[in-house]
Amino acid sequence: MPKQISVVSSVKDTYKDEFVTNQLVEAQINQSLSPKMRNELINVLYTYKNAFASDNEPLGAIRGHEVDITLNIDRPYPPVLRRPAYPASPRAREALEKHIQELIQLGVLRKVGHNEEVEVTTPVIIAWHNDKSRMVGDFRALNTYTVPDRYPIPRIQETLTQLSKAKYITSMDALKGFHQNVLTPKAKKLLRIITHCGIYEYLRMPFGIKNAPSH
């Protein structure tokens, strides 16, 4: 079996290092690593410090890949794709406005101008869980007319066989991974949400669209 090197350990084993310029970032490094392996890992963190994202700055993006949407209907689109905003309580409106501003700051959304042609609009809702809110687009109508992506999924046994001779196994998680997928100009126009404070266009792939998991 390959030896697994975990960069995540308990809080008491936390190693702090300022590997992002002018910002103290907590790097959790497994204390079972040898001094040589620890130094090698820290050097990697320093070398690729710009790859570590922050919640307060625009997201990075996957290079050389754009997400497109193909519909199985032609223009003019049916009225069901031009939907009005859902009613929302004052609490939900406040949360919605906060989420929109955060996504604009991250470069995920932009406001659609009054002089722009709009053919498709999707309403959104605010979902609550333990007093935390989440903005959710109701893309059911758009998904109905979306042509599905189809491609073969790798067999688990073949994948495990390829990993059997590995010396190290690394697991990585992208910050807001869905939103790191850039959209084509056509997809952007199809992924416009309508709210009480206007119409906004997704610049990155949102949750809830039919083919999102395939990207």
C-alpha positions in Angstrom: 0.0 0.0 0.0 1.3 3.5 -0.7 2.2 5.6 2.2 -0.3 8.4 2.8 1.0 11.8 3.7 -1.6 13.9 5.3 -1.3 17.7 5.4 -4.2 17.8 7.8 -3.7 16.9 11.5 -5.2 17.8 14.8 -5.2 21.4 16.1 -2.4 20.6 18.6 -0.2 19.5 15.7 -0.7 22.7 13.7 2.3 24.3 12.2 1.9 28.0 11.3 3.9 29.6 8.6 3.6 32.9 6.7 3.8 31.4 3.2 1.4 33.9 1.8 2.8 37.4 1.4 1.7 39.8 4.3 -0.8 37.3 5.5 -0.5 34.6 8.2 -2.0 31.4 6.9 -2.4 28.3 9.0 -0.8 25.2 7.4 -1.6 21.9 9.2 1.3 19.5 8.7 1.3 15.9 9.9 3.8 15.7 12.8 4.8 12.2 11.8 6.7 13.5 8.8 10.5 13.4 8.9 12.3 16.8 9.1 13.3 16.3 5.5 9.8 15.7 4.3 8.5 18.7 6.4 11.0 21.0 4.8 10.1 19.7 1.3 6.4 20.3 2.0 7.0 23.8 3.3 9.1 24.6 0.3 6.2 23.6 -1.9 3.9 25.9 0.0 6.3 28.8 -0.5 6.9 28.0 -4.2 3.2 27.9 -5.0 1.9 30.5 -2.4 0.0 32.3 -5.1 -2.2 29.2 -5.6 -3.8 29.6 -2.2 -7.0 31.6 -2.5 -8.6 33.8 0.0 -12.3 34.5 0.6 -11.7 38.2 0.1 -10.3 38.2 -3.3 -11.4 37.2 -6.8 -11.3 33.5 -7.5 -8.8 31.8 -9.8 -10.1 29.9 -12.8 -9.4 26.6 -14.6 -7.3 27.4 -17.7 -8.2 26.1 -21.1 -11.7 25.0 -20.2 -15.0 26.7 -20.6 -18.4 25.4 -19.6 -21.1 25.6 -22.4 -24.8 24.9 -22.4 -26.7 23.5 -25.4 -30.5 23.6 -25.5 -32.6 21.2 -27.4 -34.9 24.0 -28.6 -34.5 27.0 -30.9 -35.3 30.6 -30.5 -37.6 32.2 -29.6 -37.4 30.4 -26.2 -40.7 29.5 -24.4 -42.0 31.8 -21.7 -41.2 29.2 -19.0 -37.5 30.2 -19.5 -38.3 33.8 -18.7 -39.4 33.5 -15.2 -40.1 36.3 -12.6 -38.4 36.7 -9.3 -39.8 34.7 -6.3 -41.3 36.7 -3.4 -39.0 36.8 -0.4 -39.3 37.9 3.2 -37.3 40.9 4.5 -34.9 38.5 6.1 -34.4 36.5 2.9 -34.0 39.7 0.9 -31.2 40.9 3.2 -29.4 37.6 2.9 -29.8 37.6 -0.8 -28.3 41.0 -1.2 -25.4 39.9 0.9 -24.7 36.8 -1.2 -25.0 38.8 -4.5 -22.4 41.4 -3.3 -20.0 38.6 -2.2 -20.3 36.9 -5.6 -19.8 40.2 -7.4 -16.6 40.8 -5.3 -15.4 37.3 -6.2 -15.9 37.9 -9.9 -18.7 35.2 -10.1 -21.6 37.6 -10.9 -22.2 40.8 -12.7 -25.3 43.0 -12.9 -27.1 43.0 -16.2 -27.7 46.5 -17.6 -31.2 47.9 -18.4 -30.3 48.2 -22.1 -29.2 44.5 -22.5 -31.4 42.0 -24.1 -32.5 39.3 -21.7 -34.0 36.0 -23.0 -33.7 33.7 -20.0 -34.1 34.4 -16.3 -34.0 32.0 -13.4 -35.4 32.9 -10.0 -33.5 32.2 -6.8 -34.4 31.3 -3.2 -32.6 31.5 0.1 -32.2 28.2 1.9 -31.6 28.2 5.6 -29.7 25.7 7.7 -28.8 26.4 11.4 -29.3 30.1 10.8 -26.9 30.1 7.9 -28.2 31.1 4.5 -27.4 29.8 1.0 -28.5 31.3 -2.4 -30.0 28.6 -4.6 -31.0 29.1 -8.3 -34.1 27.2 -9.4 -32.7 26.0 -12.7 -35.4 23.3 -13.2 -36.9 24.9 -16.3 -33.5 25.5 -17.9 -32.4 21.9 -17.0 -35.5 20.5 -18.8 -34.2 21.9 -22.1 -30.5 21.3 -21.6 -28.8 18.6 -23.6 -27.0 16.3 -21.1 -23.3 15.7 -21.2 -22.4 12.0 -21.6 -19.0 10.5 -21.0 -17.7 7.2 -19.5 -16.8 7.3 -15.8 -13.4 5.6 -15.0 -13.7 2.1 -13.3 -12.9 2.2 -9.6 -10.8 -0.9 -9.8 -8.7 0.4 -12.7 -8.1 3.7 -10.8 -7.0 1.8 -7.6 -4.7 -0.3 -9.7 -3.0 2.8 -11.1 -2.5 4.1 -7.5 -1.1 0.9 -6.1 2.5 1.8 -6.9 2.3 5.4 -5.8 4.7 6.5 -3.1 2.5 9.4 -2.0 -1.2 10.1 -2.4 -2.3 13.8 -2.3 -5.8 15.0 -1.9 -6.7 18.6 -2.9 -9.8 20.7 -2.7 -10.4 23.8 -4.7 -12.0 26.8 -3.0 -15.5 27.2 -4.3 -14.6 24.7 -7.0 -17.8 25.0 -9.1 -17.2 28.8 -9.4 -13.6 28.2 -10.8 -15.2 27.0 -14.1 -15.4 29.8 -16.6 -18.6 30.0 -18.8 -18.8 30.5 -22.5 -20.5 33.8 -23.7 -23.6 31.7 -24.7 -23.8 30.0 -21.3 -23.5 33.3 -19.5 -26.6 34.6 -21.2 -28.5 31.5 -20.3 -27.4 31.7 -16.7 -29.0 34.9 -15.6 -30.8 35.1 -12.3 -33.6 37.5 -11.4 -34.1 38.9 -8.0 -35.9 41.8 -6.2 -32.9 43.9 -6.8 -32.3 43.2 -10.5 -31.0 40.7 -13.0 -27.5 39.2 -12.6 -25.4 37.1 -14.9 -23.2 34.3 -13.8 -19.6 34.6 -15.1 -18.7 31.3 -13.5 -20.5 28.0 -13.3 -23.2 27.9 -10.6 -24.6 25.1 -8.5 -27.8 23.4 -9.8 -27.4 23.3 -13.5 -27.8 20.0 -15.2 -24.3 19.3 -16.4 -22.3 20.9 -13.6 -21.1 17.7 -12.0 -19.5 16.6 -15.3 -17.1 19.5 -15.0 
